[in-house]
Amino acid sequence: MPAGFSTTDTVAAIATAAGESGIGIIRISGEDALPIADRVLDRSILNAGAYTIHYRHAVTCSCGNMENASCAFPDRIQEKREILDDVLVSVMLAPHSYTGENTVEINCHGGSLVLQRVLEEVLKAGARPAGPGEFSKRAFLNGKMDLSQAEAVMDLIQAKNRYAMEAAVSQLQGGLSDKVRELREEILNETAWIEAALDDPEHYDLTGYPEELGKKLGILVRRLENLIENAESGKVMKEGISTVILGKPNAGKSSLLNLLAGEDRAIVTEIAGTTRDTLTEHIRMAGLSLNLTDTAGIRESTDRVEQIGVEKARKAAADADLLLVMIDGSVPLDKEDREILASSEGKQAVILLNKSDLPQIVTAEEIGKMSEHKVIVFSAKDGTGLPEMEETVRYMFYHNEINFNDQIYVTSARHKNALEQALRSLKLVQNSISQGLPEDFFSIDLQDAYQSLGEITGETVGDDVIDRIFERFCTGK
């Protein structure tokens, strides 16, 4: 258990987002959840059964007008108790709750003032404020979920697209945990066999074992490699695709941003060079997330401000995961168009031959002779080519149809790092086998792989890592 952390006290927090809403929830978790909630209700819930809901009034704490003190007297004091709200009170008893502890949720009307007032009374009644992620941390420490599942809770809350949401749900249901436990169990079995044979060579024969182990390691290594390969897709699901719109002035870059955003986010005029700086929007497109950046038009200029904008555009393009290269098909290609096309080579890019709603001078075939990338006849004005662009981008980053029933996507850099460490350890075992080294060398690296995989589920992770993970959670979850 992390240093300085205790699950023996009872904590409370507002569990719903800030702002006005129909319903707001105050969550109380811990051994004294029921008596503490009882002190701020007009009728008792001390004998309430598990998974029951009760209509009550939330009132000022039964300890009266005590300031800055926990209520030490559970007897209800009726006089001078102000009604704060009509509420529904949900009761869940240990161990069958999210945290594994007695839990009470007070469902109030969703105004920020009423929620804060009721929470203040709950704290007066004996609870302490919950820290960020403390409810989920208690669930982890009480064995209700492993660490990868706890991390999936926050990933689900922060999901920005359908794929990210489905990946988080898969991980929350134990998809990654099950794979990791299977790998650890197989590694542990081999480690135990080696240790037993080394301790008792009369009863365990290691003849031919290195070859047998080598075959098993080949399978384990491939399984780890598959998980690691999927981590790049997982990263894209979770964080979005860093996307830059690149082109010369007046090619339609800002119009494309507005089309994808569904609103006028960038200024669009017929004056070339209107955009002088980068503008980034988060866009959802075909189940994907694009962190989409509009840039200044690429061209030679004596204007110092425009020069700075062009420099920033080139830097953004160099750092991007994806380039959407805009070429104005209604005017002849020039030197700057060719330079822009050349700069996109070697990167993930789609060429959009824009302004197809106007008479065309440049053809897709002509562009195709100059670039290795897919060319799409496009119009940022009326949306021609948009479905084809969406499907092209999806295929570029996922290649195959995503199926969360069959595939596990690693979305955490921490998980990917642990998998890579385990893979390195198993490859060291393979190397030891090929060199004919003694079996005790195998055992050391197998144990390292076992340890690394345990970091994913939290079975071998340090307290400092646990604290750091839950610090990024929102308060109330």
C-alpha positions in Angstrom: 0.0 0.0 0.0 1.4 3.5 -0.9 3.1 5.3 1.9 0.8 7.7 3.7 -2.3 6.2 2.2 -5.0 4.6 4.4 -8.2 2.9 3.5 -9.4 2.8 7.1 -11.0 6.2 7.0 -14.1 7.3 5.1 -13.8 9.7 2.2 -16.2 11.8 0.2 -16.2 13.9 -3.0 -18.5 15.2 -5.7 -18.4 12.4 -8.3 -20.0 14.4 -11.2 -18.5 17.1 -13.4 -18.6 20.7 -12.4 -21.4 22.9 -13.7 -25.2 22.7 -13.8 -26.9 19.4 -14.7 -30.0 17.4 -13.9 -28.3 15.2 -11.3 -25.2 15.6 -9.2 -23.7 12.8 -7.1 -21.8 12.9 -3.8 -19.9 9.6 -3.2 -19.0 8.5 0.3 -16.8 5.4 0.7 -15.4 3.7 3.8 -16.3 1.8 6.9 -18.4 4.7 8.3 -20.1 5.6 5.0 -23.6 4.8 6.3 -23.5 6.5 9.7 -21.8 9.6 8.1 -24.5 9.8 5.4 -27.1 9.2 8.1 -26.1 12.4 9.9 -27.0 14.5 7.0 -30.4 12.9 6.2 -33.8 13.6 7.8 -34.5 9.9 8.1 -32.2 7.0 9.0 -30.6 4.7 6.5 -28.5 2.7 9.0 -30.5 -0.4 8.5 -30.7 -0.1 4.7 -30.0 -3.2 2.7 -27.4 -3.4 -0.1 -28.4 -2.1 -3.6 -31.3 -0.1 -2.3 -32.3 3.5 -3.1 -34.1 5.7 -0.6 -35.9 9.1 -0.9 -34.7 11.5 1.8 -34.0 15.2 2.5 -30.4 16.3 2.7 -30.2 18.5 5.8 -27.5 20.2 7.8 -25.4 17.8 9.9 -27.0 16.3 13.0 -24.1 17.6 15.1 -25.8 21.0 15.0 -23.8 24.2 14.2 -20.4 22.8 15.1 -17.8 24.5 12.9 -14.7 22.6 11.5 -15.4 19.5 13.6 -16.4 15.9 12.9 -19.6 14.8 14.4 -18.8 12.5 17.3 -22.5 12.0 18.2 -24.6 9.9 15.9 -27.9 10.8 17.7 -30.0 13.0 15.4 -30.5 16.5 16.6 -33.8 17.7 15.1 -33.9 21.4 15.9 -32.3 24.0 13.6 -31.7 21.6 10.8 -32.0 23.2 7.4 -33.3 21.3 4.4 -30.7 21.5 1.6 -32.3 19.3 -1.1 -34.6 16.4 -2.0 -32.2 13.5 -2.7 -32.1 9.8 -3.6 -29.6 7.8 -1.5 -28.0 4.7 -3.0 -26.5 2.2 -0.6 -23.9 -0.4 -1.6 -22.3 -2.6 1.1 -18.8 -4.1 1.2 -17.4 -6.0 -0.6 -19.9 -5.6 -3.4 -19.3 -2.0 -4.5 -16.9 -0.2 -6.8 -14.4 0.4 -4.1 -15.0 -2.9 -2.2 -16.1 -0.8 0.8 -19.4 0.4 2.2 -20.5 3.1 -0.3 -23.3 5.7 -0.2 -24.1 7.9 -3.1 -26.3 11.0 -2.5 -28.0 12.0 -5.7 -28.9 15.7 -5.5 -30.1 18.2 -8.0 -27.1 19.1 -10.2 -26.5 22.7 -9.1 -22.9 23.4 -8.0 -24.0 25.3 -4.9 -26.4 22.6 -3.6 -23.7 19.9 -4.2 -21.1 21.9 -2.4 -23.4 22.6 0.6 -24.3 18.9 0.9 -20.6 17.9 0.6 -19.7 20.4 3.4 -22.2 18.8 5.7 -20.9 15.3 4.8 -17.4 16.4 5.7 -18.6 17.9 9.0 -20.3 14.6 9.7 -16.9 12.8 9.7 -15.7 12.1 6.2 -12.5 13.6 4.8 -12.2 14.9 1.3 -11.2 12.3 -1.3 -8.0 12.9 -3.3 -7.8 12.6 -7.1 -8.6 9.0 -8.1 -8.9 7.9 -4.5 -12.1 5.8 -5.1 -10.4 3.9 -7.9 -7.2 3.6 -5.9 -9.2 2.0 -3.1 -10.8 -0.3 -5.7 -7.3 -1.4 -6.8 -6.0 -1.8 -3.3 -9.0 -3.8 -2.2 -8.6 -6.2 -5.2 -11.7 -5.0 -7.1 -9.5 -4.4 -10.2 -5.9 -4.5 -11.3 -3.8 -1.5 -12.2 -4.4 -1.7 -15.9 -8.1 -1.9 -15.4 -7.9 1.1 -13.1 -6.0 3.1 -15.7 -8.7 2.1 -18.2 -11.3 3.9 -16.1 -9.6 7.2 -16.7 -9.0 6.4 -20.4 -12.7 5.7 -20.7 -13.6 9.1 -19.2 -11.1 10.9 -21.4 -11.9 9.0 -24.6 -12.1 11.4 -27.6 -13.4 8.9 -30.2 -15.2 5.6 -30.6 -12.1 3.5 -31.0 -10.5 5.0 -27.9 -13.7 4.3 -26.0 -13.9 0.7 -27.2 -10.2 0.1 -26.4 -10.8 1.4 -22.8 -13.8 -0.8 -22.3 -11.9 -3.8 -23.6 -9.1 -3.1 -21.1 -11.6 -2.4 -18.3 -13.2 -5.8 -18.9 -9.8 -7.4 -18.4 -8.7 -8.0 -22.0 -5.1 -6.9 -21.5 -5.0 -8.2 -17.9 -6.0 -11.7 -19.1 -3.3 -11.8 -21.8 -0.6 -10.6 -19.3 -1.6 -13.2 -16.7 -1.5 -16.0 -19.3 2.0 -14.9 -20.3 3.2 -14.6 -16.7 1.8 -18.0 -15.8 3.7 -19.7 -18.6 6.9 -17.9 -17.7 6.4 -18.8 -14.1 5.9 -22.5 -14.9 9.2 -22.6 -16.8 11.0 -20.7 -14.1 9.7 -23.1 -11.4 10.7 -26.1 -13.5 14.3 -24.8 -13.8 14.6 -23.9 -10.1 13.2 -27.3 -9.1 15.7 -29.2 -11.4 18.6 -27.1 -10.2 17.6 -27.9 -6.5 16.9 -31.5 -7.1 18.7 -32.9 -10.1 18.1 -36.5 -9.1 14.4 -36.2 -9.7 14.3 -33.7 -12.6 16.1 -34.2 -15.9 17.0 -31.2 -17.9 18.3 -33.2 -20.9 16.9 -31.6 -24.0 15.1 -29.0 -22.0 16.8 -25.9 -23.6 15.5 -26.9 -27.1 12.0 -27.4 -25.6 12.2 -24.1 -23.9 13.4 -22.4 -27.1 10.2 -23.5 -28.9 8.0 -22.2 -26.1 9.9 -18.9 -26.0 9.4 -18.5 -29.8 5.6 -18.5 -29.2 5.8 -16.2 -26.2 8.0 -13.7 -28.1 5.6 -13.6 -31.0 2.7 -12.9 -28.6 4.6 -10.1 -27.0 5.6 -8.7 -30.4 1.9 -8.7 -31.5 0.9 -6.7 -28.4 3.8 -4.2 -29.0 2.9 -3.8 -32.7 -0.6 -2.9 -31.7 0.6 -0.2 -29.3 1.1 2.3 -32.2 -2.5 1.9 -33.2 -3.4 2.1 -29.5 -1.5 5.4 -29.2 -3.4 6.8 -32.2 -6.7 5.7 -30.7 -6.0 7.4 -27.4 -4.1 10.5 -28.3 -5.3 11.2 -31.8 -3.4 11.7 -35.0 -1.2 14.8 -35.2 -2.3 16.2 -38.5 -1.1 19.2 -40.4 -2.7 20.9 -43.4 0.0 22.0 -45.8 -0.1 24.0 -49.0 0.6 27.3 -50.6 -1.5 30.4 -49.8 -5.2 30.3 -51.0 -5.1 26.5 -51.7 -8.1 26.0 -49.4 -6.3 24.9 -46.1 -8.5 27.0 -43.8 -11.6 25.9 -45.7 -10.7 22.3 -45.1 -10.3 23.0 -41.3 -13.7 24.7 -41.2 -15.3 21.8 -43.2 -13.9 19.2 -40.8 -14.7 21.2 -37.7 -18.2 21.8 -38.8 -17.9 25.5 -38.1 -16.0 28.6 -39.2 -12.9 28.3 -37.0 -10.4 29.8 -39.4 -10.8 33.1 -41.4 -11.3 32.4 -45.1 -10.8 35.1 -47.7 -9.7 35.3 -51.3 -6.6 37.2 -50.2 -3.6 35.0 -50.3 -1.7 34.8 -47.0 -4.7 35.4 -44.7 -3.5 32.7 -42.3 -0.3 33.9 -40.6 0.0 31.5 -37.6 -0.9 27.9 -36.8 -4.4 27.1 -35.5 -5.1 23.7 -34.0 -8.5 22.0 -33.5 -9.5 18.6 -32.2 -11.6 16.9 -34.9 -13.6 13.6 -34.8 -13.6 12.0 -38.2 -14.9 8.5 -39.1 -14.3 7.2 -35.6 -10.8 8.8 -35.4 -9.4 11.8 -33.6 -7.4 14.3 -35.5 -5.4 17.0 -33.7 -5.7 19.1 -36.8 -3.4 22.1 -37.5 -4.0 24.8 -40.1 -0.8 26.5 -41.2 0.4 29.6 -43.0 0.7 29.1 -46.8 4.2 28.0 -48.0 5.7 30.6 -50.2 8.6 33.0 -50.6 7.9 36.3 -48.8 9.7 39.4 -47.7 7.1 40.0 -44.9 8.9 39.1 -41.6 5.6 38.1 -39.9 4.7 35.8 -42.9 8.2 34.3 -42.9 7.7 33.3 -39.2 4.4 31.7 -40.1 6.0 29.7 -42.9 8.8 28.5 -40.6 6.2 27.4 -38.0 4.3 25.6 -40.8 7.4 23.7 -41.9 8.2 22.7 -38.3 4.7 21.5 -37.7 4.8 19.4 -40.9 8.1 17.9 -39.9 6.6 16.8 -36.5 3.2 15.6 -37.8 1.9 12.0 -38.0 -0.1 12.9 -41.0 0.0 15.6 -43.7 -3.0 16.7 -45.7 -1.4 18.4 -48.7 -3.7 20.9 -50.4 -3.1 21.5 -54.1 -5.3 24.1 -56.0 -6.4 22.2 -59.1 -7.9 25.3 -60.7 -4.5 27.0 -61.3 -1.3 25.6 -62.9 1.3 23.9 -60.7 4.3 26.1 -59.8 7.6 25.7 -58.1 6.1 26.0 -54.6 3.5 23.3 -55.3 6.4 21.0 -56.4 8.4 21.8 -53.3 5.5 21.1 -51.0 4.8 17.7 -52.7 8.5 16.8 -52.5 8.6 17.7 -48.7 5.7 15.2 -48.1 7.7 12.2 -49.5 8.7 9.8 -46.8 5.8 10.8 -44.5 2.2 9.7 -44.1 0.3 12.0 -46.4 -2.8 12.4 -48.5 -2.8 14.7 -51.5 -6.1 16.7 -51.8 -6.5 18.1 -55.3 -8.8 20.9 -54.1 -11.3 23.2 -55.8 -12.9 20.5 -57.9 -16.0 22.7 -58.0 -14.1 25.0 -60.4 -12.8 24.3 -63.9 -9.7 22.0 -63.5 -6.3 22.7 -64.9 -4.4 20.1 -62.9 -5.4 16.4 -63.0 -4.9 13.7 -60.4 -2.9 11.7 -62.9 -0.4 14.6 -63.2 0.0 14.8 -59.5 0.3 11.0 -59.3 3.4 11.1 -61.5 5.0 13.5 -58.9 4.1 11.8 -55.6 3.9 8.3 -54.1 0.8 9.3 -52.1 -2.8 8.8 -52.8 -4.4 11.7 -54.7 -8.1 12.6 -54.0 -10.1 14.9 -56.1 -11.5 17.2 -53.5 -13.6 20.3 -52.8 -13.4 21.9 -49.3 -16.4 24.1 -50.4 -19.0 21.3 -51.0 -17.3 18.2 -49.4 -16.5 16.3 -52.6 -14.0 13.6 -51.8 -14.4 13.8 -48.0 -15.7 10.2 -47.5 -12.7 8.9 -49.6 -10.3 11.0 -47.5 -11.8 9.6 -44.2 -11.5 6.0 -45.4 -7.9 6.6 -46.7 -6.8 8.0 -43.4 -8.5 5.3 -41.4 -6.8 2.6 -43.4 -3.4 4.3 -43.3 -3.3 4.1 -39.5 -5.2 0.9 -38.8 -4.7 -1.1 -42.0 -7.3 -3.7 -41.1 -10.8 -3.6 -39.7 -10.6 -3.0 -35.9 -12.2 -5.9 -33.9 -12.1 -5.5 -30.2 -13.3 -9.1 -29.7 -10.2 -10.6 -31.3 -7.5 -7.9 -30.7 -6.0 -6.2 -27.7 -4.8 -2.6 -28.3 -2.2 -1.3 -25.9 -2.9 2.4 -25.3 -0.5 3.2 -22.5 3.1 4.1 -22.9 3.8 2.5 -19.5 2.3 -0.8 -20.6 4.2 -0.7 -23.9 7.5 -0.1 -22.0 6.8 -3.0 -19.7 6.1 -5.3 -22.7 9.3 -4.2 -24.4 11.3 -4.9 -21.2 9.7 -8.4 -21.0 10.5 -9.0 -24.6 14.1 -8.0 -24.2 14.4 -10.4 -21.2 12.9 -13.3 -23.2 15.3 -12.6 -26.1 18.2 -12.8 -23.6 17.0 -16.3 -22.7 16.9 -17.2 -26.4 20.4 -15.9 -26.7 21.6 -17.9 -23.7 20.1 -21.1 -25.2 21.9 -20.5 -28.5 25.2 -20.0 -26.7 24.7 -23.2 -24.7 24.8 -21.4 -21.3 23.7 -23.1 -18.0 20.0 -23.2 -17.1 20.4 -20.9 -14.2 21.1 -18.1 -16.8 17.6 -18.8 -18.2 16.0 -18.5 -14.8 17.4 -15.0 -14.1 16.0 -13.5 -17.4 12.7 -15.4 -17.1 12.2 -13.8 -13.7 12.9 -10.4 -15.1 10.3 -10.9 -17.8 7.8 -12.1 -15.2 8.6 -9.0 -13.1 8.2 -6.6 -16.0 4.8 -8.0 -17.0 3.6 -7.7 -13.4 4.1 -4.0 -13.6 1.2 -3.8 -16.0 -1.3 -5.3 -13.6 0.3 -3.8 -10.6 1.5 -7.0 -9.0 5.1 -5.9 -9.0 4.8 -2.1 -9.3 6.2 0.3 -6.7 4.2 2.6 -4.5 5.6 5.7 -6.2 4.3 4.5 -9.6 0.8 3.7 -8.1 0.7 7.2 -6.6 1.7 8.8 -9.9 -0.9 6.9 -11.9 -3.8 7.9 -9.6 -2.7 11.5 -9.4 -3.8 12.1 -13.0 -7.4 10.9 -12.2 -10.1 13.4 -11.6 -11.4 14.0 -8.1 -14.5 11.9 -7.4 -13.3 8.9 -9.5 
